[in-house]
Amino acid sequence: MSEDATPEHVGRRIARWRKKRDLTQAGLAQRAHYSRSHLAQVEAGHKVATPAFVAATAAALGVDPAVLWGQPYGHDDHLHVAIPELRRVLAYVGVGPELAGPPRSLDVLAAEVATLRRLMHKVHLTKISQRLPAVLEELMYWAYETDDPRAWGLLSLAYGRAVSLTRRLGYSGDALALLECAADAARRSQDPNLPHLVTLARSLLLLGLNEPKPALRLLDQAAADVHEDRPDGGEISGAIELRSAIIAARAARDQDDYSTRAWEYWGKASERIQRGRGGRPVHLLEFTPANVAIHGAAVAVELGDLDEAARRDQTIQEPTLATLPPERRAHHEIDMSRLHVETGSYRMAEERLETADRIAPQMVAFHPTARSVVHHLVDVRRTLPEPLRRLYNRMSV
């Protein structure tokens, strides 16, 4: 927040850090590989700061992208209560915790891990914050006391939920530390496909750090190493293909051939789902026809092909969208709100944000792109529609 208590948009933070680094707009734009006019428009609040732009600018400024986004957002005790607890869990690595009482059985904890995954699909972040630390502690106990591969596998999955939570809240350092724990636990699980779930998470963190090409190399290595004959093989391969499509689209800003690669990755996923090679939903990665369809629209958005993104969005009917979990549906609505802002269709952008907010309010409140779009809409509107005003006020807390 600035001194007059007016919420800062990303552009103001970029301008402030640019001046701290003694850079002109032209100098920063050159380092970030964007035009000076684009940077100037973002700094002035006339253009939405996209994730790609923030990642590139943060790298050029030598700061964590979370600093430019203004994360972590708010300090609601009910939501952020897990952070000090997760840091305490990290301190147990190598020895395990000393529990106050007997741990729950692995069967019970397996059910808890599955519940955490479902809560993440619904973006119930507060409930996850309240349950996750205890699950991690008890699984760490079983893993270190018994060295049971099942315990290590469950622990890796629980760490994965912790990575997702901390990344969403803007605690990127904690997310990276938890990711390494997830990778170690996955190796000890003796499950050859489990490390690939860690790679999926690592690729998102690399993308946020403006490193799409290393992320793609990791995903390509993982894709070549998936054991397709296992129950989760098709699901993991499909998820890797979709993630690769998005990341290649982001990399296409520097090299045109990545645009072709993005659609090739997406095409592989589409063909896989059409041929029924998606496997069973073991990990609830949502490798489904609906998720493949919305990823096609997202690839077009990342490539800056807004006409193609709008066309693909129009072909996705409500019954298809209704099959998606709240997390994926809300993400699509946020992507489309960004598209409509870019084309100047502000009312449509507001409607898509309102839809996302009805579906997954915590996701919208803590999603950097949603917040960037809201701040832009507030700036361009002479009067605020009540739904936009309510959302803006929630984000300003």
N, C-alpha and C positions, 0 to 999 in steps of 0.2 A: 504494500500500500504506500502511496505517496503521502507527503506531509498533510495534504488537504483531505486525506482519507478517501480519495477517489481511487477505485481499483485501477491498477496499472494494466495496460495491455502489453503484449509481448514486445511490440515495436518500441515502446518507451524503454523497456529493459535493455533491448539490443542497443538503442541509441546511447543509453547511459554507459554500458560496458564498452561500446566503441570509443567513447570519449575517454574512459579510463585507460584504454589501451593506446590512446593518442593516435587513433586512426581516423581518416576521413571516410566519408561514405564510399568514395571511389576505391580507397584502399581496402576496406573491409569487403566490398563487393567482389573485388578481384580475388581476394583470398578465398572467399566462399564460392566463387565461380557462379555468381549471379550478376545481373546488370545493376548498375548504380540506381537506375530509376526504380527497379523492383524493390531494392533495399529501402530507398527513400519512401516509397508508398507504404511499405510495411511499418517503417518507423513512425510515419504520420498516422497510421491507423486506417489508411485508405485501401489496403489490401490485406487479406487474411494471411497470417503466418502459418504456413503448412508445416507438417512434421519434417518434411525433407529440408525446407528452408531453415528451420530452427536447428536441426542437427548440423547442417553445413555451417551455419553462422556460429554456433557454439564451438565447433571444432576450430574455426578460424580465430575465434576470440580466446580459445584456451580455457573455456569454462564448461561445467556440466550443463547439458541441455536443460536439466531441471531448474537451474538458476534462471534461465531465460523464460521458461514456462511459468516461473513463480511457484514451483512446487517446493515442499508439500503444501497442498491447499488446506487452509484451516487447521485447527488442532483440536477437533472434536475428540474428547477423551474416549468415547465409546468406539471410535474408529481407529484411532492411532494407538490405543492401549497395547496392541500387540507388538509394537516396534521395540520398546525396551525388553519385552519378554523374548522376542526373537533374537535380540543381541545376546541375551543371557544364554539362550540355547546354543548360539555359535561358540560361546566360551566353553561349552561342554565337549566340543569336538576332540576326539582322541581318547577321552576317558568315559564319557557318558555321565548322566546326571545322578544325583543322590535323591531318590524320591522320598517324599514324606510318608507314603503308603504304598501298598502293592499296586502294580500297574494293571490296567485292564488287559484282557486276553488279546492275542493277535487277531482273532476273529472279530472281536468287538472293534478293535482299532482299524481293521480293514473296512468295516462298515462306516467308521468315522471318516476315513480317507475318501470313500465314495461319496459321503454326504458333503464333504468339503468341495468336491468336484461339482456336485449339483448346485451347491450354493454359489460357486463361481460362475456357473452358467446363468444363474439368475442375478448375478452381480449383487449379492447380499454381503457386502464387504464387512459390515459391522458384525454380523454373525460369524463370519470367517475369523475376524480378529479375535473374537471371544473364545473360539474353540481351538484354533490352530496351535497355539503354544503348548497346551497340555498334550495334544496328540503327538507333537514332535518329541517332547520330553519322554513320553512313555515308549515311543518307538525307538528312540535312541537307547533307552535302557535295554530293551529286548535285543537290539542289534549288537550292542557292546557286550552284553552278558552272555548271549547265546551264539553269536556269529551266524545266526540262522539266515540263509539267503532270502527267505520270505520277509523277514523283518527288515533287511536292508532294502528290498524292493519297495515295501510299503513306505519306508523312511524316505527313499528317493522321491516317491510320488508326493509325499507330504511336503518335502522341501520344495518341490515344484509349485505347490499351491502358495508357499511362502514367497517364492520368487515372483509369482504373478501378483500377489498382494502388494509387496513392497515396490515393485515396478509401477503399478498403477498409482500408488500414493506418492511416487516421486522420490523414494529412497533408493536411488540407483546403486550406491555403494553397498548397502545391505543386500540388494538383489544379487549383485555380483558375488558377494561372499556366500550367500545361500546357494547360488548356482554351483559353486565349486563343491559344496557339501553334497548337493544332489548328484553331481557327476561321480563323486567317490562312492556314494551309496549305490548308485546304479551299477558301477563296476563290480561291487561286492555282491550284488544280487544274483549273479550268474545268469541273468536274463539278457540274451544278446541284443534284444530290441529296446530295452529300457534306456540305454544311453542316448538313443536317438530322440527321445522325448526331451532330454536335457539339451541336445543340439537345437531343437525347435525353439526352446526358450532362449538359448544363447544367441540365436540369430536375431531375435527381436531386440535384445540388448545391444548387439552390434549395430543394428539398423538405427537405433536411437542415438548411437555415437557417431553416426555418419560413416559407417564402415560396411556398406552393402556388399562389396565384392568379397571381402573375407567371409562374410556371412554366407554368401552363395557357395563359396568353395567348401565350407563346412557342410552345407546342406547337400551338395553334390556327393561328397564323401559318404555322408550318411545314407543317401539314396542308394548308393552302390553296395552298401553293407547291410541293408535291411533283410532280415530273414523272412521272406514272403510266405514261407510254408507255415509260419506260426499263426495262431488265431488273430493276432493284432497286426500282421504284416501288411495287409492291404490298406488298413486304416492309417498306419503310420506312413506308408509310402505316399498315399494320397495327400495327407496333411503336409508332408515335405514338399510335394509338387505345388500345392497351393501357396505355401509360404515362399517358396522359391519364385513363383510368379510375381508376387507383390514386391519382393526384394529386388528382382531383376528390373521391374518397372521403375523402382526408385533409382537404380544404378543407371538407367537409360538417360538420365539428365546429363551424364558425362560422355556416354558413348551410345550412338544410335543402335548398334547391333544388339544392345541389351533389350531394346524394345521387342525385337524379334524373339529373343530368348524368353522374355516374359510371357508372350503368347504361346510359345512352345511348351513351357512348363504348364500353363493353364490348360492347353490342349491335351497334354498327357493325363492330367487329372480328370478332365471331362471324358476322355475316352475310357479311362479306368472305371469311372462311375457308370458309364453307359454299358460297359461289358460286364457289369456286376462283379468287378474285382476289388471292391472297396472293403471287403472283409466284414467282420463283426465289430460293433462299437465297443471294444474292450475298454478303451480309455476315454470314451465320449469326446473324441476330437472333432466330431461333427463333420465327418467326411460323407456328405450327403449331396443329392442333386441340388437342393436349395442352397447349400453353402458354396458349392461350385459355381452356381449362377451368380451369387452376389460377389464372389471373388472376381468374376469376369468384369463386373461393373467397377470394382475397386482397382483392378489393374488399369482400366481405362482412365480412371481419375488420377492415379499416380503418374500415368504417362502424359497427363494434360490433355487427353482427347475427350473433352467434355461432351461433345456431340455423341460419341460412341458410348460414353458412360450413361448419358440420359437415355439413349436408345435401349441399352441393355436393361436399365432400371425399369423401363416401361414394359418390357417383356416378362418381368417377374411379377406374377399375379399374387394377390393376397393369400389364396390358399397355400401357395408355395412358401411365402414368408411366414405363415402361421406355423409351419413345421419347424422353424428355427427356434433355438433357445433364446431367451431374452438377450443374452450377451451378444450373440451374432446379429440378431435382428436390430438391436439398438446401434451396433457398430455400423451397419449398413445405412441406417437412417442418418447417422452423423456424417458419413461419407457423402450422402446425397445432399445434406444441408450445405456442406462445403461446396459441392458442385453448383447449387443454386445461388449461393453468394457470389461465386466467381462469375456467373452469368447475369448477375443483377436481379435475379428473381427472389427478392427478399421475402415476400410473403410465403413462397414455396419453401424457402429455407427455414422460416419460422415453423411452418407446419411439420416439416420433417423432424425438427428438433423437439417439438411438442410430442410427436409420436414416440420418439426415442425416450423422452422423459417419462411418458406414461408406462413404457415397457420396463425401463431400468433406470430409475431416477439417480441411484448412486453412481452408475456408470457415467451418466451425462454430467453430473456435478463434478466428477473427478477426471474427466477426459479432456486433455489439453486442447484437442481440435474443437470439441464442443464449446469450450470456454472461449477460444479464440473467435469462433463464429458468433457467439453471443455478444461478445464485446464489440465486434464489428457491426452487428445489427443494431446495437444500442447507439453506436456512434452515428449511423446513417439515418436512423429513424427520428423524425421530429417529435412524435409522440409514441410511447411504448404500448403495444397491446398488452393486456393484463397477463397472459401466459408468459410472454417474454420478460415482463417486469418481475414476475415471481421467480423465474429462473435466474435472472440477473442478480436479484437480491440474495438468493441462496448461494450463488457463487461468490458473492461479495463478503460473505461471513468469514 
